[in-house]
Amino acid sequence: SAGSTTAPVSDRTVTSAPVQVAHSVLTGMTGAAQLAISPNGTMLSIAEVEERSHRVMSRLLMDSTPRMIDLPIAPRAFRNFAVCGDRLAVTIHERGQSELWVGSLDRAALTRITGEGSAHEPTWRHGCETITFGWNRTGAAVIHEITLGTGETPRKLREGRESRATQIPGSWSADGRLLAYLEPHPVTRRGDIWVLDTSTGRARALIA
């Protein structure tokens, strides 16, 4: 508005030496590090350890000496996770399969969502009520989603281009309409990036 002043844009000059805050961060099936940073700067990660059932989830505490503190959730064979506000979605590998669980960052209890097949790479829709994830029950993972608190079972969001194509959810657009996901090309077998428009049910290759 008239008469207002604008703060100068930072020149992004480095003002301190790097400080290591996380050690041996787990990587997922896509090679991505299993960490997440919220808009307010809070970082969470899963630590990789030799005994996978002893993996812990940790939060970066920013004070005079930045350090990681463990969440109140007991060590498990964590694989992937996603955070929306204080809500947590995480996959845990047990009995030869990976199951989807949900909980809160400040509570020890988790609630299991799936009990068969293998779930992976959960991601939240805007609003922190619906989780999208890959679910393998027939030999290939297909994208499903579930809205918490409705009593409904997970529903299929997208059919694969072929019966053995594995789909890996990526992220949602801010309006919750577009989903970016990974799916192997039927010929090259390399991972293509696709975008699904949920308002029309149509998908297009973004990078093929």
C-alpha positions in Angstrom: 0.0 0.0 0.0 1.0 3.7 -0.4 3.7 4.7 2.1 4.6 1.2 3.1 8.2 0.1 3.2 9.6 -3.2 1.9 12.3 -5.1 3.8 15.5 -5.7 1.8 15.8 -9.1 0.2 18.4 -11.3 1.8 21.6 -11.8 -0.2 21.7 -15.3 1.2 25.2 -14.9 2.5 26.5 -17.8 4.6 26.9 -16.6 8.2 28.0 -19.8 10.0 29.8 -23.1 9.5 27.7 -26.2 8.6 26.5 -28.2 11.6 25.6 -31.9 11.2 22.3 -32.6 12.9 21.2 -36.0 11.5 23.3 -39.2 11.0 22.7 -42.2 8.7 19.3 -41.1 7.3 17.3 -44.0 5.8 16.7 -43.9 2.0 13.5 -45.2 0.4 12.8 -47.4 -2.6 13.3 -44.4 -4.9 16.6 -43.5 -3.3 15.1 -40.4 -1.6 16.2 -39.7 2.0 13.5 -40.3 4.5 13.2 -36.9 6.0 10.7 -34.1 5.9 10.8 -30.4 6.7 7.7 -28.5 7.6 7.0 -24.8 6.6 8.0 -23.7 10.1 11.4 -25.4 9.8 10.8 -28.5 11.9 12.6 -31.5 10.4 11.8 -35.2 11.0 13.8 -38.2 9.8 14.2 -42.0 10.1 17.6 -43.2 11.1 19.2 -46.2 9.3 20.6 -48.7 11.7 22.0 -52.2 11.2 19.0 -53.9 12.9 16.0 -52.4 11.1 13.6 -53.2 13.9 15.5 -50.7 16.0 14.9 -47.7 13.7 13.7 -44.6 15.5 11.9 -41.5 14.2 13.5 -38.2 15.3 12.7 -34.5 15.3 15.3 -31.7 14.9 15.2 -29.5 18.0 16.4 -26.0 17.1 17.9 -24.2 20.1 21.4 -23.0 21.0 22.8 -26.4 19.9 20.6 -28.0 17.2 20.1 -31.7 17.9 17.8 -34.6 17.1 15.4 -35.9 19.7 13.5 -39.2 19.4 9.7 -39.1 19.0 7.8 -41.0 21.7 7.1 -43.8 19.3 8.9 -47.1 20.1 11.6 -48.3 17.6 10.2 -50.3 14.7 11.2 -51.3 11.2 10.1 -48.0 9.8 10.3 -47.5 6.0 8.6 -44.4 4.7 6.7 -41.6 6.4 4.8 -38.4 5.7 3.7 -35.6 8.1 0.8 -33.2 7.9 0.5 -30.8 10.8 0.9 -33.1 13.9 -0.4 -36.2 12.0 1.9 -39.0 11.0 1.6 -41.7 8.3 4.3 -44.3 8.3 5.0 -47.7 6.8 6.4 -50.5 9.0 7.9 -53.7 7.7 6.8 -56.8 9.6 6.2 -60.4 8.8 7.4 -60.0 5.3 5.2 -57.1 4.3 5.0 -53.4 4.8 1.9 -52.0 6.5 0.5 -48.5 6.8 0.1 -46.9 10.2 -1.1 -43.5 11.4 -0.5 -41.6 14.6 0.5 -38.2 16.1 4.0 -36.8 16.6 3.5 -36.3 20.3 1.9 -39.7 21.1 3.4 -43.2 21.4 0.4 -45.1 19.9 0.0 -45.9 16.2 -3.1 -47.3 14.5 -2.7 -49.8 11.7 -4.5 -49.1 8.4 -3.6 -52.0 6.2 -3.2 -55.6 7.2 -2.3 -57.4 3.9 0.0 -56.9 1.0 2.7 -54.1 1.2 2.1 -50.4 1.4 4.7 -47.8 0.6 5.4 -44.0 0.1 2.4 -42.4 1.9 1.6 -38.8 1.2 -1.1 -36.5 2.6 -3.7 -34.6 0.7 -4.3 -31.0 1.8 -6.3 -30.9 5.0 -4.5 -33.8 6.7 -7.5 -36.1 6.5 -6.7 -38.3 3.5 -3.6 -40.5 2.9 -2.5 -41.6 -0.6 -0.1 -44.6 -0.8 1.1 -47.4 -3.1 -0.4 -50.7 -2.2 0.8 -54.1 -3.5 -1.7 -56.9 -3.1 -1.5 -58.5 -6.5 2.2 -58.4 -7.5 2.3 -54.7 -8.4 1.7 -51.6 -6.3 -1.4 -49.5 -7.3 -2.2 -46.1 -5.9 -4.9 -46.1 -3.2 -6.1 -43.5 -0.7 -8.1 -43.6 2.5 -9.9 -40.8 4.4 -9.4 -41.2 8.2 -12.4 -41.2 10.5 -14.9 -42.4 7.9 -14.7 -46.1 8.6 -14.1 -46.7 4.9 -11.5 -49.1 3.5 -8.7 -47.9 1.1 -10.0 -47.2 -2.4 -8.1 -47.5 -5.6 -7.2 -44.1 -7.1 -5.5 -45.1 -10.3 -5.3 -48.3 -12.4 -1.8 -49.2 -13.7 -1.0 -49.0 -17.4 -0.3 -52.8 -17.3 -1.0 -55.4 -14.7 2.6 -55.5 -13.4 3.3 -51.7 -13.4 4.3 -50.4 -9.9 3.0 -46.9 -9.0 4.8 -44.7 -6.5 2.9 -41.7 -5.2 4.8 -38.4 -5.1 3.0 -35.3 -4.1 -0.3 -33.4 -4.4 -0.9 -29.9 -5.8 -2.0 -27.4 -3.2 -5.7 -27.6 -4.3 -5.7 -31.4 -3.9 -6.6 -31.9 -7.6 -3.4 -33.1 -9.2 -1.2 -36.0 -8.0 2.3 -36.5 -9.3 3.4 -40.2 -9.3 6.1 -42.5 -10.7 5.3 -45.4 -12.9 7.7 -47.5 -15.1 7.4 -47.1 -18.9 6.1 -50.4 -20.4 8.9 -50.5 -22.9 12.0 -48.9 -21.3 11.1 -50.1 -17.8 12.4 -46.7 -16.5 10.5 -44.5 -14.2 8.2 -42.0 -15.8 6.7 -39.1 -13.9 2.9 -38.9 -14.4 0.3 -36.4 -13.3 -3.2 -37.6 -12.4 -6.1 -35.1 -12.6 -8.6 -36.4 -10.1 -11.4 -34.1 -11.4 -11.4 -35.9 -14.7 -9.7 -39.2 -13.9 -7.2 -38.6 -16.7 -3.4 -39.0 -16.4 -0.6 -37.6 -18.6 3.1 -38.2 -18.7 5.1 -35.2 -17.4 8.5 -36.8 -18.0 8.5 -40.0 -20.1 
